[in-house]
Amino acid sequence: MKISGKVCVVTGAGSGIGKALAERFAAEGAAGVVCADLNEGNAKAVAAGIRGLAVRCDVSSEADMKALADAAIAQFGRIDVFCSNAGIIERAGLEATAEQWRRTLEVNLMAHVYAARVVVPLMLAQGGGYIVATASAAGLLMQPDSATYTVSKHGAVAFAEWLSVNYHDKGIKVSCLCPQGVRTPMLLGPKGDRKSFLLEGSVSAEDAAARVVEAMDAERFLVLPHPEVGEYERRKANDRERWLAGMRRMRAKIESDPALRGDD
């Protein structure tokens, strides 16, 4: 999949990886870029810089997702690439409330389902397309300080795999972005000064976007801005007991040092 001449839709495009994806697609010569975000002001700012279309969208609402696709079709006539990118994190374990679980699962998992239910029929009708799902290394491994994030991102990876199995041969290609630390507001906090164990080895949002474009060109499923994540996943599969012991040690280290916990 070459981006030049294609119509691309990106959710969570108001900041972070989504913003970088929208800007990279525009730089690659996209025929149109739709910047969707819950924060309409941020979406408009990004869209203005790349002559794109801004749409306010709550990805946890299937109706909003349908309205987003309708707006893209009305403006550009088709959707070639859909990046289901928006996400949230709740750093909580068993104390996470039912509402926290519901909200995290809606944004981090069900948003991918809602997107697919809207765009897959459109892509099938036009003869093909590309779906990029932003998950996380936590979807392959774990986020030790967040049960909700870990579970929702595992679900996102599994759903992307299911889409690939069922629709690849029908012309819809799927990639799944699974980065570790990316220097975005989710990692750095609203003031940009949050400490985290993920800062070491972190990459920029622009780096992540570049890896997505490379993966799409190769039609490769897993997008790993941190190649070591692939090795970690192999170790997990080869010796789960050893991997779990290692994760327990990491968890203990994080708990002992507030600077590593990501406390604001």
Secondary structure, DSSP 8 states (H G I E B T S, - for coil): ---TT-EEEEETTTSHHHHHHHHHHHHTT-SEEEEEESSHHHHHHHHHHHT-EEEE--TT-HHHHHHHHHHHHHHHS--SEEEE--------STT--HHHHHHHHIIIIIHHHHHHHHHHHHHHHHT-EEEEEE--GGGTS--TT-HHHHHHHHHHHHHHHHHHHHHGGGTEEEEEE--S-BSSHHHH-TTS----TTSTT-B-HHHHHHHHHHHHHHT-SEE-SSTHHHHHHHHHHH-HHHHHHHHHHHHHHHHH-HHHHT--
